[in-house]
Amino acid sequence: MRSHEPAEEIAARAAALRPFLGQGAERRARLARLLRAERRAALTGIGYDAARHAALRRLENERRADERRADERRADVKKAAAAPATACSIKT
């Protein structure tokens, strides 16, 4: 018998882990280290926690999505800066 639904437990674990991961490169490194540890635990069967693994994967997917959005914003800014200036006249 489960006391919580799996999706709720995963969301709660992700929320609990999020403040401890840091930002930028630090976040990427910590997530990679934690995911390696979970995969190792899954292979050996010692200390494996499926909900924790799922929460870490969710956080990794969020990190990748954030990076994609940041890359798209940078590309948009670069594209706008490279576009020729257009002259417009206002008729009064």
Residue pairs with C-beta under 8 A, 6 or more apart in sequence:
4 12
6 51
6 54
9 51
10 51
10 54
10 55
10 58
11 55
11 58
13 51
13 52
13 54
13 55
14 55
14 56
14 58
14 59
17 55
17 56
17 59
18 59
20 30
21 27
21 30
21 31
21 59
22 30
27 63
28 63
31 56
31 59
31 60
31 63
34 56
35 53
35 56
35 57
35 60
38 48
38 49
38 52
38 53
38 56
39 53
41 47
41 48
41 49
42 48
42 53
